[in-house]
Each structure stands twice: as structure tokens, then as C-alpha cells.
């Protein structure tokens, strides 16, 4: 009995341990780091997958360009039934017959010269792959920036929530103390009512911040294509305003770095080269084309064939003279010509006997084609000029973006510095108000106003800090510093 009780207690202990492990593992939800968010977005974003397909398409186009250097080879075959009035080869009479024929063929063609179009198409295909890779990298950069911004927005809301909750606790403690003083007759009842109103307002602000935080998480989760919005969360980390030397760089230095690292100019430059090859290919249509060809054909028939003519006696005789003296007729047999007919030769024997070869050169000189080739050259020349203009515009846009990013980062840094100075002053003012309130020299309304101004300043510091962090990352992004480097 005692042994059975020990076994029962052991089973209960094991079950309790497994249950605790299960609850513990369930409560430990996945918290995403910034690097994990960026990498996951780059792996699952639909736009990125579409651009990856564009690269695959460009690689297939390159195979086409390589194929233009190779000869073509095609096989053909046919079997026909001819039904109707045909000559019977055995009688020579036209009769309604059904005849069958089989033919086989093999043809090949190779381009010898076509205005170097095949060479230019191969160069263009290689360049198109590079341009697709640039576009994919550019899209990855844009998505990474968006993910970083969304991640920082979550962190901002988390810190905002912490401030609201901390101020709520302070107000709640002040309310409890004030109620005690009101009950003791030291403070008027209005002070307690004022603090209750302040506490209710702070509770409402907490709810608003929680909703804003939830929306920020949903936005990032949707970017990552994660459907479990409620359980999605990021790591609880607080980033300090980073120290950097990028703000000390000149605009020209940052622009020079951006031209080396950003893909906007690389894409525009690749488009110019693509347009140049398109123009060369179009000009190739104005030049002669030389190609070589080879053909092999054979055939077979399923009809009977005439083997020859055979003479056979028909059983009658014809006189050819008379015997002198007796007058007896000399006779000779008559012969009939009979056509000897045989079946068709073996199929493969016919293919061997009836085969033939043809080969030669073919030249095609364009003389007049309704101006289509010439107009196509002009269209591609115009497109080349358009690509050059787009490249110049991309350079101007990049310079504008760099100047904007530099000014934004410097302005955000100054705003952050001002906010730090303001919060020190507001903190001292709030502490002073609290001291006066504690000795009864200040009413609860004035204390609430001082606390509200202090809370507002704390929020401004957080907002200014994360605004500065993101704008600095944008500037560093142009300078070539990895976007996920927030240390």
C-alpha cells in the first residue's frame, strides 16, 4: 500500500513538471530582433520574389542569346494517302486507286553573319542579368529601410508606454496619500478629485499608447507576412542615440560614397548600356544576312512496281512461208508481251535508294522594307538619349536626397539635444512642484499640470531620439554603413 502511494506521488510529480514546462514554453513567445526582421522580410517579401523571378527570366533570355550562335536542326516526316483517279502502272489505264507514300527529311541552318546581332544580343543578355540584380538589391535596401523604421516605431511606442505606466503609478501613489490627508482634514476634497481625474486621463493615455503599439506591431508583421498579429513581438531593447562621424562629413564626400554604394545610378547606367546594345541590334537589321543550309530527303512508296516485260507464246501460229515443191506452209508461234509486276521494295531499302542531299549558302540583302528597319533604329536612338537623361536626373535626385538626409539628420540631432535640455528643466520643475505639494504650498491641480508638462517632455525626448536614430540611419545608408547596425 505504501509502495503504490509512492508510485502515485511520483506520477503526479512528473505530470506537474511536464505541465509547468508546457506552460513555460508557451509563455516564452518569440521576440524578433531587428536583424531577424530584416532577413525574414528579405526572404518572404512578395516584391522581392517577383524581382528574383525577373533575374531568372533574364537568365533564360541569355540562353536564347547563346542559342543564336548554334545551328538549327529539324526533322520532318509525312505519310499520305492519295485517293482518286490514278494510272494503274500494271495496265496503264486510269483507275480509281488508293496509293500511299512516306517521306522523311532533315534540315539544318546556321547563321554566318547577321550584322553582329547575335553577338550584341549576348552582351545585352549578360547586361540585363546585371541590371536585374541591381534592381533586386535596390528593392532589398528599400524594404530594409522600411523594416528598420517600423521596428524603431515599435520601440518608441514601448518606451512611451513605460513612461505612461510609470507616471500612472506616481499619480496613483499621490492619490492614495492625498486621500489619507483629506480624510485627516489636512487637504481639501477637491485635491483628491483632481488627482482622480488626472489618473483617469493617464489611464486613457495608456490605452491609446497600447493601441498604437499594437498597430505598429501589426504593420511590421504584415511586412514580414506573419499572420499571427496578436503574438508577434520584438525584443525589448532600448537604443541610445548613437555617436557618429557621418554628420561631420561634407555633402560632396557623402554624395561620392552614395554614388559608389547606391543602386539608383547603377541601374540608370545599366539602362544606358542596354539602350546602346538595342541600337546596335537595330542597326544590324540594315546589314546583309548570310546563312548556310543543309537538307536531306528520302521517300518510299507502297505501290506495286513493274519489273519488266515477258514474251510468252499465246498458242497460235502464223505462216512465215511455204515449202518449195510441196507448198506446205511453214508456221511460227505467236508471242504476247506480258508486264511483270512485283510488290514494293522493302521500306528501308527504298529510303536508302531514294535519298538525296542539298546544301548551299543563302544571302539576304535588305533594300526596302517600308522604312521599318530605319525607323526602328531611330526609335532606339531616341531611347538611348532618354536613358542618358534619366541617368543625369538620377544623379540630381541622389544629390538632393543626400542633402535632404544630411539636413534631416542634423536637424533631428539638434531637436534631440534641445529635448534633453528641456526634460532636465521639466524634471526639476516637477520635483519642485511635488515638494511644494508635499508641504501644502501647492494644490493638486497645479501639481497635475506640472506632471503633465513633464510627461509631455519625456514623450518628446523619446520621439526626438528615435526620429534622430532613423534619420541618421538613412544618412549612414547613403554613406555605405549597414542599415541594421544600430549599436
KATA-V895562 format. One record per residue. NEAR is the number of other C-alpha atoms within 8 Angstrom. Layout:
BEGIN
near:NEAR
near:NEAR
END
This chain:
BEGIN
near:4
near:5
near:6
near:7
near:8
near:8
near:8
near:8
near:8
near:8
near:8
near:8
near:8
near:8
near:8
near:8
near:8
near:8
near:8
near:8
near:8
near:8
near:8
near:8
near:8
near:7
near:6
near:6
near:8
near:7
near:8
near:9
near:8
near:10
near:7
near:8
near:11
near:12
near:8
near:9
near:14
near:11
near:7
near:10
near:11
near:6
near:7
near:13
near:9
near:8
near:11
near:9
near:8
near:9
near:11
near:8
near:8
near:12
near:10
near:8
near:9
near:11
near:8
near:8
near:12
near:10
near:7
near:9
near:9
near:8
near:9
near:8
near:8
near:7
near:8
near:7
near:8
near:7
near:8
near:7
near:8
near:8
near:8
near:8
near:8
near:8
near:8
near:10
near:9
near:8
near:5
near:7
near:7
near:8
near:9
near:8
near:10
near:8
near:9
near:11
near:11
near:11
near:11
near:11
near:11
near:11
near:12
near:11
near:11
near:11
near:13
near:8
near:9
near:13
near:12
near:9
near:10
near:11
near:7
near:11
near:11
near:11
near:9
near:11
near:13
near:9
near:11
near:11
near:11
near:9
near:12
near:12
near:9
near:11
near:11
near:11
near:9
near:11
near:10
near:10
near:8
near:8
near:10
near:12
near:10
near:8
near:13
near:13
near:9
near:11
near:11
near:10
near:10
near:12
near:11
near:11
near:12
near:9
near:10
near:11
near:11
near:8
near:11
near:12
near:9
near:8
near:10
near:11
near:8
near:8
near:11
near:9
near:8
near:9
near:11
near:8
near:8
near:11
near:10
near:8
near:10
near:12
near:7
near:7
near:7
near:7
near:10
near:8
near:8
near:6
near:12
near:13
near:8
near:11
near:14
near:9
near:8
near:10
near:11
near:8
near:8
near:11
near:9
near:8
near:9
near:11
near:8
near:8
near:11
near:10
near:8
near:9
near:11
near:8
near:8
near:11
near:12
near:11
near:9
near:11
near:13
near:9
near:10
near:11
near:9
near:9
near:6
near:7
near:9
near:5
near:6
near:12
near:9
near:11
near:7
near:5
near:5
near:6
near:7
near:5
near:8
near:8
near:4
near:5
near:6
near:8
near:8
near:5
near:8
near:6
near:9
near:6
near:8
near:12
near:13
near:8
near:11
near:13
near:9
near:6
near:9
near:10
near:10
near:9
near:11
near:10
near:11
near:13
near:9
near:12
near:10
near:12
near:9
near:11
near:13
near:9
near:12
near:10
near:12
near:10
near:13
near:12
near:12
near:11
near:11
near:10
near:10
near:12
near:12
near:12
near:12
near:12
near:12
near:11
near:11
near:11
near:11
near:12
near:12
near:11
near:9
near:8
near:8
near:9
near:10
near:10
near:8
near:7
near:8
near:8
near:8
near:8
near:9
near:8
near:6
near:7
near:8
near:8
near:9
near:8
near:7
near:10
near:9
near:6
near:4
near:6
near:7
near:7
near:9
near:9
near:9
near:8
near:10
near:10
near:8
near:8
near:8
near:8
near:10
near:9
near:10
near:8
near:7
near:9
near:6
near:6
near:7
near:6
near:8
near:12
near:11
near:8
near:6
near:9
near:10
near:7
near:8
near:7
near:8
near:7
near:8
near:8
near:8
near:7
near:7
near:9
near:4
near:5
near:7
near:4
near:7
near:7
near:11
near:9
near:8
near:9
near:11
near:8
near:8
near:12
near:10
near:8
near:9
near:12
near:8
near:8
near:12
near:10
near:8
near:9
near:12
near:8
near:8
near:11
near:9
near:8
near:8
near:12
near:9
near:8
near:8
near:14
near:9
near:8
near:12
near:11
near:8
near:9
near:13
near:9
near:8
near:12
near:10
near:8
near:9
near:12
near:8
near:8
near:12
near:9
near:8
near:9
near:12
near:8
near:8
near:11
near:9
near:8
near:9
near:12
near:8
near:8
near:12
near:9
near:8
near:10
near:12
near:8
near:7
near:8
near:7
near:11
near:9
near:11
near:9
near:9
near:13
near:11
near:8
near:11
near:9
near:8
near:9
near:12
near:11
near:8
near:12
near:10
near:10
near:9
near:12
near:11
near:9
near:13
near:11
near:12
near:9
near:13
near:10
near:11
near:12
near:10
near:10
near:11
near:13
near:12
near:10
near:14
near:12
near:9
near:8
near:7
near:12
near:8
near:6
near:7
near:4
END
